[in-house]
Amino acid sequence: MTNPIPKTDQDEPLDPAVEAIRVKLVRLLMVSGGIMMLGFMAVFLAVVYKWNRKPSTQPSANLEIKATSTLTIPKGATLLSTTANDKGLILTLKLSNGSVLIQRHDSHGKLITKFSVIEE
């Protein structure tokens, strides 16, 4: 049995049109491979960053007071409730005349808004 394709040490050069298509395909392969490699690196770096990041939701055992401020409330007022978060503080006060006053302060103690609740 004879082999229909003769063995040669060197292949014949391709047709110029086929060679141009081959060059375009090699370039496309390199560009898409590079983009894929960048994507894999970005995902890998994101996983490593997330894995090494310490959670910030745990309360700190060593709480330090960084700033102090003084809040003013009317004379004779009784504090009914307080609500605090990282953005500020809300005070609910009962005044001596029976009305309710709600004060909203920012995280530095500055009065932002004041609401009066008066019974009619």
C-alpha positions as CSV (number, residue, x, y, z in Angstrom):
1,M,0.0,0.0,0.0
2,T,1.4,3.4,-1.0
3,N,0.9,6.6,0.9
4,P,-0.9,9.2,-1.3
5,I,0.8,12.1,0.5
6,P,4.5,12.2,-0.2
7,K,6.8,13.0,2.8
8,T,9.0,16.0,2.4
9,D,11.3,17.8,4.8
10,Q,9.8,21.1,4.0
11,D,6.1,22.0,3.3
12,E,5.3,24.0,0.2
13,P,4.4,27.7,0.9
14,L,0.7,28.5,1.2
15,D,-1.3,30.5,-1.3
16,P,-1.1,34.3,-0.3
17,A,-4.8,34.5,0.3
18,V,-4.7,31.4,2.6
19,E,-1.6,32.8,4.3
20,A,-3.4,36.1,5.0
21,I,-6.3,34.3,6.6
22,R,-3.9,32.2,8.7
23,V,-2.2,35.3,10.0
24,K,-5.5,36.9,10.9
25,L,-6.6,33.7,12.7
26,V,-3.3,33.6,14.7
27,R,-3.7,37.3,15.6
28,L,-7.3,36.7,16.7
29,L,-6.2,33.7,18.8
30,M,-3.5,35.8,20.5
31,V,-5.9,38.7,21.2
32,S,-8.7,36.5,22.6
33,G,-6.2,34.5,24.6
34,G,-4.8,37.7,26.1
35,I,-8.2,38.9,27.0
36,M,-9.1,35.6,28.6
37,M,-5.9,35.6,30.6
38,L,-6.6,39.1,31.9
39,G,-10.1,38.0,32.9
40,F,-8.7,35.0,34.8
41,M,-6.1,37.2,36.5
42,A,-8.9,39.7,37.6
43,V,-11.1,37.0,39.0
44,F,-8.1,35.4,40.8
45,L,-7.0,38.8,42.3
46,A,-10.6,39.5,43.4
47,V,-10.8,36.2,45.2
48,V,-7.5,36.7,46.9
49,Y,-8.5,40.2,47.9
50,K,-11.8,39.0,49.3
51,W,-10.2,36.1,51.1
52,N,-7.5,38.2,52.8
53,R,-9.8,41.1,53.8
54,K,-10.7,41.2,57.5
55,P,-14.4,41.6,58.2
56,S,-15.3,45.0,59.5
57,T,-18.7,44.0,61.0
58,Q,-17.2,42.6,64.2
59,P,-17.4,45.0,67.1
60,S,-14.0,46.1,68.4
61,A,-13.1,45.1,71.9
62,N,-11.0,48.3,72.3
63,L,-13.5,51.1,71.7
64,E,-11.9,54.6,71.9
65,I,-13.8,57.9,72.1
66,K,-12.4,60.0,69.3
67,A,-14.5,63.2,69.9
68,T,-16.9,64.5,72.4
69,S,-19.7,66.9,72.0
70,T,-22.4,68.4,74.1
71,L,-26.1,68.2,73.2
72,T,-28.5,70.8,74.5
73,I,-32.1,69.9,75.5
74,P,-34.7,72.2,76.9
75,K,-35.0,72.7,80.7
76,G,-37.4,70.3,82.4
77,A,-37.4,67.9,79.5
78,T,-37.4,64.1,80.1
79,L,-35.5,61.8,77.7
80,L,-37.9,59.2,76.4
81,S,-35.7,57.3,73.9
82,T,-32.6,57.5,71.8
83,T,-31.6,55.9,68.5
84,A,-28.0,55.9,67.4
85,N,-26.3,54.7,64.2
86,D,-23.1,55.6,62.3
87,K,-24.8,58.7,60.8
88,G,-26.0,60.3,64.0
89,L,-28.4,60.3,66.9
90,I,-32.1,60.9,67.4
91,L,-33.4,62.0,70.8
92,T,-37.1,61.8,71.8
93,L,-37.9,64.2,74.6
94,K,-41.0,65.0,76.7
95,L,-41.2,68.6,77.5
96,S,-42.6,70.1,80.8
97,N,-45.7,71.3,79.0
98,G,-46.6,67.7,77.8
99,S,-45.5,68.0,74.2
100,V,-42.9,65.7,72.6
101,L,-39.8,67.0,70.9
102,I,-37.7,64.9,68.5
103,Q,-34.1,66.1,67.8
104,R,-31.9,64.7,65.1
105,H,-28.1,65.3,65.5
106,D,-25.3,64.3,63.1
107,S,-22.3,62.2,64.2
108,H,-20.5,65.3,65.5
109,G,-23.3,66.4,67.7
110,K,-24.6,69.2,65.6
111,L,-28.4,69.7,65.6
112,I,-29.8,68.9,62.1
113,T,-33.6,68.9,62.6
114,K,-36.1,69.5,65.3
115,F,-39.7,68.2,65.3
116,S,-42.3,69.2,67.8
117,V,-45.3,66.9,68.5
118,I,-48.0,68.9,70.2
119,E,-51.3,67.4,71.3
120,E,-54.4,69.4,70.1
